[in-house]
Amino acid sequence: MSKESKVIRILSQTVPGAALRAVQAIIERDSQAFRDCLHADVVIDDGGQLVTGADAVNGWCLEQFQRTVVALSDVLFVSESPSRTAMRARMPVDGGETPITFTFDDDGVRIVRLQISA
């Protein structure tokens, strides 16, 4: 079993469905699977830049998936409540690594808000 598979198995015990599917899509660099996790009216707050509307969200997803690489082994913590999951991971940024927090708010099925912050 790969390191990623082991971490996904561990995360699946605590992370709710929509957030887990989104994290898996990020790791697998599958922008379509990631978009499938999002509510039609999702709001993405990427470090203060708000992205809303289908065209803007699709463009943001394509851009992010072309340049962003996340390694599951770099997950620092996961915290969850009934409708919110926060995950902090190290991400490559400008030749170094920066801890980034992803906060997923969901409606039980899809992500309605995603906040990304340093």
Stockholm file with secondary structure:
# STOCKHOLM 1.0

chainA/1-118         MSKESKVIRILSQTVPGAALRAVQAIIERDSQAFRDCLHADVVIDDGGQLVTGADAVNGWCLEQFQRTVVALSDVLFVSESPSRTAMRARMPVDGGETPITFTFDDDGVRIVRLQISA
#=GR chainA/1-118 SS CCHHHHHHHHHTTTSCHHHHHHHHHHHHTCHHHHHHTEEEEEEEEETTEEEESHHHHHHHHHHHHHHCCCCGGGEEEEEEETTEEEEEEEEEETTEEEEEEEEEEESSSSEEEEEEEC
#=GC SS_cons         CCHHHHHHHHHTTTSCHHHHHHHHHHHHTCHHHHHHTEEEEEEEEETTEEEESHHHHHHHHHHHHHHCCCCGGGEEEEEEETTEEEEEEEEEETTEEEEEEEEEEESSSSEEEEEEEC
//
